[in-house]
Amino acid sequence: MSEIYILWWRQMKRYLRTRSRIFGTIGQPVLFLLALGYGLGAVFERAGQGDYLQFLVPGIILQTLLFSGVFWGIQILFDKRFGFLKEMLVAPVPRVKVLLGNALGGTTISIIQAVIVFIVAVAFGFRPQNWALLPLTLLIVVALALTLASFGAGLASMVEDFQGFQAINNFLVFPLFFLSSALYPLTNVPDVLRILASINPLSYAVDALRYTMIHQTHFGLGKDLAVMAVALIVCVTFAVNRFNRIQV
Amino acid sequence: MKQKYAVEVRNAVKTFGDIRAVDDVSFMIKPGEIFAFLGPNGAGKSTTIKMLTTMLRPTSGQLLLNGHDVTRDQDKARKSFGIVFQDPAVEEELTAYENMLFHAVLYGVPKEDQKVRIEELMRLVDLWERRDSLVRTYSGGMRRRLEIARGLMHRPKILFLDEPTLGLDTQTRNILWDYVKKLSKNEGMTIFFTTHYLDEAEQVAQRIAIIDYGKIVAEGTTKQLTKQTKTKTLEQAYLKLTGEGIRDETSEDFNGLNVRNVMRTGGVR
């Protein structure tokens, strides 16, 4: 237990000491919120879809968690390249514990980022439909943060350098985000997009967030949670599997 | 149960593609012995250490630490050793003290001993006054000293030092080796180290193995090695055994694997 705590503690210390990281990963979602939320709001409303900012915020929360989780994966790559991973891997601690301690750090960081973005969104005029459902939202955020941090850890364990990670970012993370229902409703999109979004687990995650935050759903909460549970198991297994194979 | 050998390596082989970085290496180290592992760049020293310290899986062969197989019984094997890495492995965004604390907890140092040991070791390497500075602000030599202090903290049965004195001044080198000798003598700690400074090996090591092209070419005390090669000093013996040519090795950055350069396999011996 204390080993997991110290690994988490180190991640948090690191996070709090590199302020640029905090602003860096929050800046992008806030920019999206401003540019899209205000920029496209009028068009969205004219199309009869209601308030776009309300619709967008759950998607931006997802974006924060996704980018923060995957960005946190870079930390493992840093540790690999600059040697600190060796210190952790030769310790008499099972690798699963090493991964868990680090991933919990990544998860906590993601949750903090998401909460900050949520507060910014409220400042911009976002209002949850039912404040009483927010604890449920937080629960979904926690599960999602763990899933995506595991996803990032697994990816980072596979690649050897920052270029490789950049490629994954461009060819996997961005498409995953844009081809989900994070930014637009799936009701009136072309079939191709709808099919792609429907096989994208992120769509279900954002749908669950949307259900608890603004009481809108496309797939239904039951289906959302089922897909998220599977995604969580798959991502954690993926991370453990990849992390176990690291040789330094 | 008392082990007859602290380190046992039997027919260890590690290949990377066509390259045999470690080629059928065997050696034994008794508990409490100070053992030096010498060889030119890329001879297979680091690869051997990486296999012994569970960082790399051997292609074949058996490696035991304190009787524990490093591939089948990793956790027990890991509890048996401490290591000072060849490349720096400290967290820059933590203070020196925090780095030590991190290590103490991760390596299961009892809570009541943590503070005492951290202070004792940080004073030994003369970093106690700077304990609250971020390691980011440390010079190369200071980082090295911190790593040495860290490697000693959990009082392992076997201590691996992979070129520990690289970039250190003479004073610190002397302190380090004096301390290492004391650990071996008083606590029965087994020391396995590599170095390019042959005078260190001559003064500190009780037994020396010389590895070249992945194979051990000679093993014994300094006396035995000089006698065997009909030379006067360890340096002469070493050069006679390994030749005068300069060696290549692929970059540490590549996978972190200390692979012999492919070019060399066609080279002249």
Interface residues (C-beta under 8 A of the other chain):
Chain A: S2 E3 Y5 I6 L7 W9 R10 K13 R14 R17 T18 K80 R81 F82 G83 F84 K86 E87 M88 L89 V90 A91 P92 V93 P94 E160 Q247 V248
Chain B: K50 T53 T54 M55 L56 R57 D75 R78 K79 F81 I83 F85 D87 P88 A89 V90 E91 E92 E93 L94 E98 L101 F102 H103 V105 L106 Y107 G108 L134 D253 N255 G256 L257
